[in-house]
Amino acid sequence: MNQHQRIIDVASRLFNQSGYKGTSLKDIANRVGIHQSTLFHYFKNKEEILLAVIEFTYGDLTTNIERIIEDKGLSPEEKLRLSIKSHLTLQANHFGSVTILNSEIRNLSSKSRKRFLEVRKSYTSLFGRIVADVKGSGNGYFEGLDTKIVTFGILGMLIWEGRWYKKGRSFNTEQIADLFFQMLLQRKSS
């Protein structure tokens, strides 16, 4: 891992633990093992680091969901299951950064906030395509429900998981993803 990526990873962890305002550039530099002034070779300021964390995290999320959408061998329901799993796995691997990013938006300048919202909107749109495909599959899932609201509800559930999930507990990320999927697509018994 190169130094630029190491700074992003460390900052992501620290933002998750202490929040954006509670994390200083000195904290990041100390944890990376470099002098604080060295950070400025990679980033102009702390906000730029937060933006890099956002772009890296949502970049991974978007790449994975695009791959899932493009796989013609998957049913819409399987695409939803895999997208849920992908989101939760990346969220766990990126130290809850998806959750942090959505709560730290208030700390961004208007220009950076606009950029973040565009990145998040793109990801939400891709997720919405999967929800629309499930809805249109003819299997009765999400029938009569607004696609946008269903998408926001699912993403809200996934992002919130980053607040309470702790590795090493009774359920792993894959089990939680399967449970969420079952909650969403479980049919009522007649």
C-alpha positions as CSV (number, residue, x, y, z in Angstrom):
1,M,0.0,0.0,0.0
2,N,1.4,3.4,-0.9
3,Q,1.6,6.3,1.5
4,H,-1.3,8.2,-0.1
5,Q,-3.6,5.2,0.4
6,R,-2.2,4.6,3.9
7,I,-3.2,8.1,4.9
8,I,-6.7,7.6,3.5
9,D,-7.1,4.3,5.5
10,V,-5.8,5.7,8.7
11,A,-7.9,8.9,8.4
12,S,-11.0,6.7,7.7
13,R,-10.4,4.8,10.9
14,L,-9.8,7.9,12.9
15,F,-12.8,9.8,11.5
16,N,-14.9,6.7,12.4
17,Q,-13.6,6.6,16.0
18,S,-13.4,10.3,16.8
19,G,-15.4,12.1,14.1
20,Y,-14.0,14.6,11.6
21,K,-13.8,17.5,14.1
22,G,-12.3,15.2,16.8
23,T,-9.5,14.1,14.5
24,S,-6.5,16.4,13.9
25,L,-3.9,16.3,11.1
26,K,-1.4,15.5,13.9
27,D,-3.5,12.5,14.9
28,I,-3.5,11.2,11.3
29,A,0.3,11.9,10.8
30,N,1.2,10.2,14.1
31,R,-0.9,7.1,13.3
32,V,0.6,6.9,9.8
33,G,4.1,7.3,11.3
34,I,5.0,10.5,9.4
35,H,5.6,14.1,10.4
36,Q,2.5,16.3,10.1
37,S,4.1,18.5,7.5
38,T,4.5,15.4,5.3
39,L,0.8,15.2,5.0
40,F,0.8,18.4,2.9
41,H,2.8,16.5,0.2
42,Y,-0.3,14.4,-0.3
43,F,-3.2,16.6,0.7
44,K,-3.8,20.4,1.0
45,N,-5.8,20.1,4.2
46,K,-8.0,17.8,6.4
47,E,-11.1,18.4,4.2
48,E,-9.2,17.1,1.2
49,I,-8.4,14.0,3.2
50,L,-12.1,13.5,4.0
51,L,-13.0,14.0,0.4
52,A,-10.4,11.4,-0.6
53,V,-11.9,8.9,1.9
54,I,-15.3,9.6,0.4
55,E,-14.2,9.2,-3.2
56,F,-12.2,6.0,-2.4
57,T,-15.0,4.4,-0.5
58,Y,-17.8,5.3,-2.9
59,G,-15.5,4.5,-5.8
60,D,-15.2,0.9,-4.5
61,L,-19.0,0.7,-3.8
62,T,-19.8,2.0,-7.3
63,T,-17.4,-0.3,-9.0
64,N,-18.8,-3.4,-7.3
65,I,-22.4,-2.5,-7.9
66,E,-21.7,-1.8,-11.6
67,R,-20.1,-5.2,-11.9
68,I,-23.2,-6.8,-10.3
69,I,-25.6,-4.8,-12.6
70,E,-23.6,-5.9,-15.7
71,D,-23.7,-9.6,-14.9
72,K,-26.4,-10.9,-17.2
73,G,-26.4,-14.3,-15.6
74,L,-27.9,-12.9,-12.3
75,S,-31.5,-12.5,-11.6
76,P,-32.6,-9.1,-10.3
77,E,-33.1,-10.7,-6.8
78,E,-29.6,-12.1,-6.8
79,K,-28.2,-8.7,-7.9
80,L,-30.0,-7.2,-4.9
81,R,-28.6,-9.9,-2.6
82,L,-25.0,-9.4,-3.9
83,S,-25.3,-5.6,-3.7
84,I,-26.4,-5.7,-0.1
85,K,-23.5,-8.1,0.7
86,S,-21.0,-5.9,-1.3
87,H,-22.1,-2.8,0.6
88,L,-21.9,-4.3,4.0
89,T,-18.5,-6.0,3.3
90,L,-17.0,-2.8,2.0
91,Q,-18.4,-0.8,4.9
92,A,-16.8,-3.3,7.3
93,N,-13.5,-3.3,5.4
94,H,-13.4,0.5,5.2
95,F,-13.9,0.9,9.0
96,G,-17.5,2.1,8.8
97,S,-16.5,4.9,6.4
98,V,-19.8,4.8,4.5
99,T,-21.6,5.6,7.8
100,I,-19.0,8.3,8.8
101,L,-19.1,9.9,5.4
102,N,-22.9,10.4,5.5
103,S,-22.7,11.9,8.9
104,E,-19.7,14.1,8.3
105,I,-21.1,15.9,5.2
106,R,-21.9,18.9,7.4
107,N,-18.1,19.5,7.8
108,L,-17.5,19.9,4.1
109,S,-17.3,23.2,2.3
110,S,-20.2,23.9,-0.1
111,K,-18.0,22.9,-3.1
112,S,-16.8,19.7,-1.5
113,R,-20.4,18.9,-0.2
114,K,-21.6,19.3,-3.8
115,R,-19.0,16.8,-5.0
116,F,-19.8,14.4,-2.3
117,L,-23.6,14.6,-3.0
118,E,-22.9,13.9,-6.7
119,V,-20.8,10.8,-5.8
120,R,-23.5,9.5,-3.4
121,K,-26.3,10.3,-5.9
122,S,-24.5,8.2,-8.5
123,Y,-24.3,5.2,-6.2
124,T,-27.9,5.6,-5.0
125,S,-29.0,5.7,-8.7
126,L,-27.2,2.4,-9.4
127,F,-28.8,0.8,-6.4
128,G,-32.2,2.2,-7.5
129,R,-31.7,0.4,-10.9
130,I,-31.5,-2.9,-9.1
131,V,-34.5,-2.1,-6.9
132,A,-36.5,-1.2,-10.1
133,D,-35.4,-4.5,-11.8
134,V,-36.5,-6.5,-8.7
135,K,-39.8,-4.6,-8.8
136,G,-40.3,-5.2,-12.5
137,S,-39.3,-8.9,-12.3
138,G,-42.9,-10.1,-12.1
139,N,-42.3,-11.9,-8.8
140,G,-44.4,-9.4,-6.7
141,Y,-41.5,-7.9,-4.8
142,F,-41.9,-4.2,-4.0
143,E,-45.1,-4.3,-5.9
144,G,-47.0,-1.0,-5.5
145,L,-44.1,0.6,-3.7
146,D,-42.2,3.7,-4.8
147,T,-38.8,2.6,-6.1
148,K,-37.0,5.7,-4.8
149,I,-38.3,5.3,-1.3
150,V,-37.5,1.6,-1.3
151,T,-34.0,2.4,-2.4
152,F,-33.5,5.0,0.3
153,G,-34.9,2.6,2.9
154,I,-32.5,-0.2,1.9
155,L,-29.5,2.1,1.8
156,G,-30.5,3.6,5.2
157,M,-30.7,0.2,6.7
158,L,-27.2,-0.7,5.2
159,I,-25.6,2.5,6.3
160,W,-27.0,2.3,9.8
161,E,-25.5,-1.2,10.2
162,G,-22.1,0.6,10.2
163,R,-23.1,2.3,13.5
164,W,-23.9,-0.9,15.4
165,Y,-22.0,-3.7,13.8
166,K,-18.8,-5.0,15.6
167,K,-16.6,-7.7,14.1
168,G,-16.3,-10.8,16.2
169,R,-19.9,-10.8,17.5
170,S,-22.4,-13.6,16.9
171,F,-23.2,-12.6,13.3
172,N,-20.7,-11.9,10.5
173,T,-21.2,-9.4,7.7
174,E,-22.3,-12.1,5.2
175,Q,-24.9,-13.4,7.7
176,I,-26.3,-10.0,8.3
177,A,-26.5,-9.4,4.5
178,D,-28.4,-12.6,4.1
179,L,-30.8,-11.6,7.0
180,F,-31.4,-8.2,5.5
181,F,-32.1,-9.8,2.1
182,Q,-34.6,-12.2,3.6
183,M,-36.3,-9.3,5.4
184,L,-36.7,-7.4,2.2
185,L,-37.9,-10.3,0.0
186,Q,-39.7,-12.6,2.3
187,R,-43.2,-13.3,1.1
188,K,-46.2,-13.4,3.4
189,S,-47.4,-16.9,4.0
190,S,-51.0,-17.5,2.7
